[in-house]
Amino acid sequence: MDVKSRRLPRKIQQELLGQATRQAGVVPFDWQMSGAEFVMYFGVDTVESALAAQKRLQQANFTVFFWTEEEGIYLAAKVLERLEREGVEVGPMIRVIEGLDGSPELETIEWRDFAKKHKYRN
């Protein structure tokens, strides 16, 4: 049987999300099946909190990868490029930033230009 075509049962998916959330100390902002792996994406504000989450997750046998915000935008842009090639209509990326008065503001990222200007590891 091809493991890549199987889906995790919802109960197991929820258990993994719960365990990872407890270990990381933050709820993942996205998750998906990637081949035979269940991948969760977390965002943290500081390197210190990322390192602390990494340590707790690794102690619980999770594999952890880091990337900077710019690398994340680049990686997302690669996915959006693939979707466009597949005929999906894709608009700009939007991210929330802190405004001058401390309130959240939306910022548009022209990911096509960003991906062309930046080269990162894949």
N, C-alpha and C positions, 0 to 999 in steps of 0.2 A: 504494500500500500504506500502511496506517495504521501509522506508526512507533510510536505509543503502545501498540499491541497486540503489538509484537514483544518478544522477550526477548533479552538479551545472551547470546551463546554463553558457556558456562562458562569456556572458556580466556581469553576477553577479560575476563570478570568477574574472574577470578583475577589476571590481569595488572594490571588497574586497582587491585585491592585491594593487591597487592604494592607497586606503585609509590607509592600514597598512603601506605601504612604506612611505607615507607622515608623518604618526605618528611616526614611528620608526626612520626615517631619514636615512634609509639604505634599499636597495632592498633585498628581501628575496632570499636566495641561492637555496631554494627548496620549493615546496608546494605539497600537495596531499589531497585527501579525505581520512579521517580516520573514518570509520563508518559513522555517520551522521554529522561529523565535518569537516570543511575545515581547514587544518593545514598548517601554514607557518613557515619556519625556517630562522632565521636571525643569522648572526654572527657579533659580535662586538669585538673591541680590548681591552676595559677596562671595569671594573666593573661600573665605573661612567657612561659611555655611555649606558651600559645595564640597569642601574637603571633609567636613564632619559628616555630611550625608553619604559621601562616597565610602567612608570608613564603616558606617553602620550598615549600608547596603552590601558591601563586600563581606562583612562578617555574617550576613544572612545568605551568602552564596549568590548574590546578584552580581552580574558583570556591569561595570560602570564606565562610560565614556564621557569626556568633557569636550565642549567646544565653546568658543567665545560667541558673543552676540553676532559679530560680523560673519564668523564661520557658519553660524546657524542660518543667517539670511542667505548666504551663498548656497548652503545645502538645500534650503527651501526653494531657492530659485531654480536649482537643478530639477527638483521634482515638478515645479510649475512649468518649466520648459518641456519636460516629457509629457505632461498633461496637454499642453498646447499642441504638441506634435500628434497626439492622439485625438485632436479635434475638440478638446474641452475649452470653452471660453474662460480665460483667466484675466482678472483685473489686477490692480496694484495690491501690494502688501500693505497692511495697516498695522502699526504697533502703537501701544500706549506708552507715552513718556510723561515725565513729571513736568508740569508747567512752571512758569516763574513763581506763581503764587502757591505752588505745592499741589495744585489740583491736577488730575489726569487730563492729558490732551492726546488727540490722535495725530499721528504722523504718517504720511504716505511715503512708502519706499518704492521707488521705481526699480523693481528687482531685475528687470532686463538689463538696465544700465549697470547696476551693481554687480551682476554676475560677469559682465564683460570686463569691468575694471579690476576685479579681484580674482586672484588665483589661489585656491586653497587645496589641501589634500582631499581626496575623495574617500 
